[in-house]
């Protein structure tokens, strides 16, 4: 954490900061010296506590709103709290079992993603966000071609999770039913059990290395498959639930702020970029306030975790809420939901 060149707070000051943040998260009101003394359980004079608070304010960890003599945490204060002072609250076994059972009931990956988003929102009373799994890292079980009309062919991709992905491809000529069956057989013989990215690479290699002697039909079959797979590996997307929960928090409920938040959820691109960054890191990631680098989230915190299938990160999920969120509860919920979703996708 950037302490702006100042010395980090001592153990006593850190204790007061922890108590202040926990109280502020719970009540949403600036915390005064008298309340702090009572909550901290330490026999110190009001003057001593005021001095400690003044030191924390000088270090940029708390600030005094104009309308109150109490203090509230800053982004730097929250960061120190989350990194060093927090006492995480493990999820109750009953909730963990509920998560497992509800996700286990779903079969299609899209349903799992939507359900996980709703569960995150319901458990935290904030917005739950889940990236749709990256298809270029999903293993293909089968690829079939079906003639539609003229030069249009339907490519049907079946994933190892049983999800069916349909893509319509415009071909260079009219294919007969027999030719499409041969093409499907060729692709399935060589590509079954591979990820989309690996299949695309294999197709390119085959087309280049056997350019002279490869049967014309097989070259065209590879070309159709390449088009279908290229379209499938397009732009990422995510599912969000519980956006309206954010209106329950006073600090987010102003009309212009909630409008910009809802627009951000609708436009998706910047939030997707943020989630994608989290997918490249290990474990739970937390962005507090302006740390996200995205203006509509300046008054929000984002808690995320990647989820994996076959030891490969295929997406990221998380919770978006006010900076005054119960991090001690939210972090374990996000972490466990990510593990549960990965396990459910693997066994679906």
Steps between C-alpha positions, in 0.01 A plus 500: 500500500618852417537678830605821321844485660359487854576239762248216526269516805616320814317199645270709719407729212433200276270356766301824510487510120365143492235580761402823322461328162299211644267748672464714188425197282233394746329838558595719205552800729822693578660359815575737787766468769253400772352217290850390401618488861203284596542258207878474531485378860807697602534729803619813323406863547291675232798727434727200428242351263463834321879511455500149352219598263689814400804284417288263291348797319845645430603164354202510264322201657192681634331830426248730664180577307409869514171426675642292785773492760533126446727327251447267208758278327667602174590265214851474652343412835285229348804364313706467818200341671442244222870417457606478864227544762188317389361199687323288238173334597486143358178414321260292704500133398129528431560775241788309340276195466223714351742642242619153406151353472349786300785512248504121472136508384590688180638331190562758226790737564287808417250400771784442746642846432162669544429305818843584646438868429164488680652313794779757539245781495269325744773412749658848503199724415718670238558447127629156399704480178615181324693485173368246251766227463762559233407274213850494359606307811207259495559149369303394191338156507342512155462728198226441241412683176138526379394648163246781533449666161717589203848569643398529865616225739411455867801401714393324822770489770442275801729572797633250751247652746214414263434859395387538139633802309350578157667713233381575144783520246489636144699259279669556165284241320203267544583189706302178477380315807755224433786748475403666829482160672851419373623838618350447847661159523838638398488781759381272783770243427778758524365755748281326758610573858693816411431857609374745239829687494691176440254399225542833322880463514479141372275607211747769394792256519314233299397745231855631461698176525269300269417779260598301191379149569198556726166410349308813390198400708711465812656840447155653472382306807788643699415844370136467615611377841747784526228757431264343754765488771619852428149634551458301820814647655365853471431763761468401864180564689373482856179456695409748774231467768381731775597837354199656673643393838755781459220756530459394863837659590478876559850565364401348163134600481542852352330510161808589294717240674255213473434595136872482413525166681209351308646631174830331589321169556323544165804599293708221661832569328684670790370258762599209274849648473518521880383141542745384236785655699385302802508178297873543454565507877477230765217487751276779627568848364355818651469842338398776740358827369717662235739201499285353223602783269140531381311817602150348549652265762678774698262456794489121465712204592535195277587163655583232243637147466580290191324167449669201341411191298765229468754729673448771236350841578192533277336803662472738793215573738453764764293743700465875441382715788585812700848545647316464832440130445546218751829375353534239773183327370521582130855371439426141617169499309671599174788257553280198575247580225785505246615156614144366497427635152819348360413163652143519369618584147746211509235246598215645292 
